[in-house]
Amino acid sequence: MPGTQALGEMIDGAEGQLEILNSYLTDPDMLDRIEEAGKRGVDVTVVVPLRSNVSPARDAAQHNYGRLFDAGVRVYEYETIIHQKVYIADDTLMIGTINLDAWALYRNNEIALLIEDPAVADEARRVLVDDALSRSTAATLPEGRWNRLQDWFWDKMVYFL
């Protein structure tokens, strides 16, 4: 099964917990899936970088914070660039090279390991997620008209990022 499809199914199938550590959070379909998970009561935590090596991608992600917050999704910003690609949905872990952007999901050949094991998922939460959260701060909505306009613009350009 392609990684993009497996990742979408993981997010859609999450019932209790969903944790995402990723450099880029720009794909509209994946954002919709994450938002829907939050709306259906899943405890969703997303960690993205405070600073990015692709600042337009960070701006596009920030444009979507409001709708994620409204869905109950907790978004944290890692102290610097985060390069992890970790997804944990209930008792399932996916770790590999898949970012949540158009390049990784639709253009590049990416790889990931899918592990369906409660003990492994819990250990990944403890080792990877807890560590990332200890180095992160809660995200806030962008302030200022210029920042919001810039974030909106890059959100509309995500297919090219």
KOLVEXPA-845003 format. One record per residue (C-alpha): chain; z, x, y. Coordinates in Angstrom, 1 decimal. Last residue first. Layout:
// KOLVEXPA-845003
+--------+--------+--------+--------+
! cadena !      Z !      X !      Y !
+--------+--------+--------+--------+
!      A !      Z !      X !      Y !
...
+--------+--------+--------+--------+
// end
This chain:
// KOLVEXPA-845003
+--------+--------+--------+--------+
! cadena !      Z !      X !      Y !
+--------+--------+--------+--------+
!      A !   -2.2 !    6.2 !   24.5 !
!      A !   -5.5 !    4.4 !   24.5 !
!      A !   -4.4 !    1.2 !   22.8 !
!      A !   -1.3 !    1.2 !   25.0 !
!      A !   -3.2 !    0.6 !   28.2 !
!      A !   -1.7 !   -2.7 !   29.1 !
!      A !    1.8 !   -1.3 !   28.6 !
!      A !    0.9 !    1.6 !   30.8 !
!      A !    0.2 !   -0.8 !   33.7 !
!      A !    3.4 !   -2.8 !   33.2 !
!      A !    5.5 !    0.4 !   33.1 !
!      A !    3.9 !    1.6 !   36.4 !
!      A !    4.4 !   -1.8 !   38.0 !
!      A !    8.1 !   -1.9 !   36.9 !
!      A !    8.6 !    1.6 !   38.1 !
!      A !    7.0 !    0.8 !   41.5 !
!      A !    9.0 !   -2.4 !   42.0 !
!      A !   12.3 !   -0.6 !   41.4 !
!      A !   14.6 !   -0.5 !   38.4 !
!      A !   13.7 !   -0.2 !   34.8 !
!      A !   15.8 !   -2.3 !   32.5 !
!      A !   18.6 !   -0.4 !   30.8 !
!      A !   18.8 !    1.6 !   27.6 !
!      A !   22.2 !    2.2 !   26.0 !
!      A !   23.0 !    5.9 !   25.8 !
!      A !   22.1 !    8.4 !   23.0 !
!      A !   23.5 !   11.5 !   21.3 !
!      A !   26.1 !    9.7 !   19.1 !
!      A !   23.4 !    7.1 !   18.4 !
!      A !   21.1 !    9.8 !   16.9 !
!      A !   23.9 !   11.1 !   14.7 !
!      A !   24.8 !    7.5 !   13.5 !
!      A !   21.1 !    6.9 !   12.7 !
!      A !   20.4 !   10.0 !   10.8 !
!      A !   23.3 !   11.0 !    8.6 !
!      A !   25.2 !    7.7 !    8.3 !
!      A !   22.2 !    5.4 !    8.4 !
!      A !   20.3 !    7.7 !    6.0 !
!      A !   23.3 !    7.6 !    3.7 !
!      A !   23.4 !    3.8 !    3.7 !
!      A !   19.7 !    3.6 !    3.0 !
!      A !   20.1 !    6.1 !    0.1 !
!      A !   22.9 !    4.2 !   -1.4 !
!      A !   21.1 !    0.8 !   -1.0 !
!      A !   18.0 !    2.1 !   -2.8 !
!      A !   14.4 !    1.0 !   -2.0 !
!      A !   12.9 !    4.3 !   -0.9 !
!      A !    9.5 !    4.3 !    0.9 !
!      A !    8.2 !    7.8 !    1.7 !
!      A !    5.7 !    8.0 !    4.6 !
!      A !    2.3 !    9.4 !    5.3 !
!      A !   -0.1 !    9.1 !    8.3 !
!      A !   -3.9 !    9.2 !    8.4 !
!      A !   -4.6 !    8.6 !   12.1 !
!      A !   -6.4 !    5.7 !   13.7 !
!      A !   -4.6 !    2.4 !   13.3 !
!      A !   -0.9 !    2.8 !   13.0 !
!      A !   -0.4 !    6.4 !   14.1 !
!      A !   -2.8 !    6.3 !   17.0 !
!      A !   -2.0 !    2.8 !   18.1 !
!      A !    1.7 !    3.5 !   18.5 !
!      A !    4.8 !    2.8 !   16.4 !
!      A !    5.0 !    6.3 !   14.9 !
!      A !    4.4 !    7.0 !   11.2 !
!      A !    5.0 !   10.5 !   10.1 !
!      A !    7.6 !   10.0 !    7.3 !
!      A !   10.7 !    8.1 !    6.5 !
!      A !   11.0 !    4.6 !    5.2 !
!      A !   14.4 !    3.4 !    3.9 !
!      A !   15.2 !    0.1 !    2.2 !
!      A !   18.6 !   -1.5 !    1.6 !
!      A !   18.7 !   -3.6 !    4.8 !
!      A !   15.7 !   -2.4 !    6.8 !
!      A !   15.9 !    1.3 !    7.6 !
!      A !   13.0 !    2.9 !    9.5 !
!      A !   12.9 !    6.6 !   10.4 !
!      A !   10.2 !    8.4 !   12.3 !
!      A !   12.2 !   11.2 !   14.0 !
!      A !   10.8 !   13.2 !   16.9 !
!      A !   13.4 !   12.3 !   19.5 !
!      A !   12.7 !   13.9 !   22.9 !
!      A !   15.9 !   14.3 !   24.9 !
!      A !   19.3 !   12.5 !   25.1 !
!      A !   18.1 !    9.6 !   22.9 !
!      A !   17.6 !    6.3 !   24.6 !
!      A !   19.2 !    3.3 !   23.0 !
!      A !   17.8 !   -0.2 !   22.5 !
!      A !   19.9 !   -3.0 !   21.1 !
!      A !   17.7 !   -6.0 !   20.0 !
!      A !   19.3 !   -9.4 !   20.8 !
!      A !   16.0 !  -11.2 !   21.4 !
!      A !   16.5 !  -11.1 !   25.2 !
!      A !   17.1 !   -7.4 !   25.0 !
!      A !   13.8 !   -6.9 !   23.2 !
!      A !   12.0 !   -9.1 !   25.8 !
!      A !   13.5 !   -7.0 !   28.6 !
!      A !   12.9 !   -3.7 !   27.0 !
!      A !    9.1 !   -4.3 !   26.7 !
!      A !    8.1 !   -2.5 !   29.9 !
!      A !   10.3 !    0.4 !   28.9 !
!      A !    8.0 !    1.0 !   25.9 !
!      A !    5.0 !    1.2 !   28.2 !
!      A !    6.7 !    3.7 !   30.5 !
!      A !    7.7 !    5.9 !   27.5 !
!      A !    4.1 !    5.9 !   26.3 !
!      A !    2.9 !    6.8 !   29.8 !
!      A !    5.4 !    9.7 !   29.7 !
!      A !    3.9 !   11.4 !   26.6 !
!      A !    6.2 !   14.3 !   25.8 !
!      A !    8.9 !   11.8 !   26.2 !
!      A !   12.3 !   11.7 !   28.0 !
!      A !   15.1 !    9.3 !   27.1 !
!      A !   13.6 !    9.2 !   23.6 !
!      A !   13.7 !    6.0 !   21.5 !
!      A !   16.4 !    4.6 !   19.3 !
!      A !   16.1 !    1.0 !   18.1 !
!      A !   19.0 !   -1.1 !   16.7 !
!      A !   18.4 !   -4.6 !   15.2 !
!      A !   21.2 !   -6.7 !   13.7 !
!      A !   18.9 !   -9.5 !   12.2 !
!      A !   19.6 !  -12.9 !   13.7 !
!      A !   16.2 !  -14.6 !   13.6 !
!      A !   15.5 !  -13.6 !   17.2 !
!      A !   16.2 !  -10.0 !   16.5 !
!      A !   13.7 !   -9.9 !   13.7 !
!      A !   11.2 !  -11.7 !   15.9 !
!      A !   11.5 !   -9.0 !   18.6 !
!      A !   10.9 !   -6.3 !   16.0 !
!      A !    7.9 !   -8.1 !   14.7 !
!      A !    6.5 !   -8.6 !   18.2 !
!      A !    7.0 !   -4.9 !   19.1 !
!      A !    5.2 !   -4.0 !   15.8 !
!      A !    2.2 !   -6.1 !   16.8 !
!      A !    2.2 !   -4.9 !   20.4 !
!      A !    2.3 !   -1.2 !   19.5 !
!      A !    4.2 !    0.8 !   22.1 !
!      A !    7.4 !    2.1 !   20.7 !
!      A !    6.9 !    5.9 !   20.5 !
!      A !    9.2 !    8.7 !   19.5 !
!      A !   10.9 !    6.6 !   16.8 !
!      A !   14.3 !    5.9 !   15.2 !
!      A !   14.4 !    2.3 !   14.0 !
!      A !   17.3 !    0.5 !   12.4 !
!      A !   17.2 !   -3.0 !   10.9 !
!      A !   20.2 !   -4.8 !    9.5 !
!      A !   20.8 !   -8.1 !    7.9 !
!      A !   17.7 !  -10.0 !    6.8 !
!      A !   14.8 !   -7.5 !    7.2 !
!      A !   11.7 !   -8.9 !    5.6 !
!      A !    9.5 !   -8.9 !    8.7 !
!      A !   10.5 !   -5.3 !    9.5 !
!      A !    9.9 !   -4.1 !    6.0 !
!      A !    6.7 !   -6.0 !    5.7 !
!      A !    5.4 !   -4.4 !    8.9 !
!      A !    6.4 !   -1.0 !    7.5 !
!      A !    4.6 !   -1.6 !    4.2 !
!      A !    1.4 !   -2.7 !    6.0 !
!      A !    1.4 !    0.3 !    8.3 !
!      A !    2.2 !    2.6 !    5.4 !
!      A !   -0.8 !    1.4 !    3.4 !
!      A !    0.0 !    0.0 !    0.0 !
+--------+--------+--------+--------+
// end
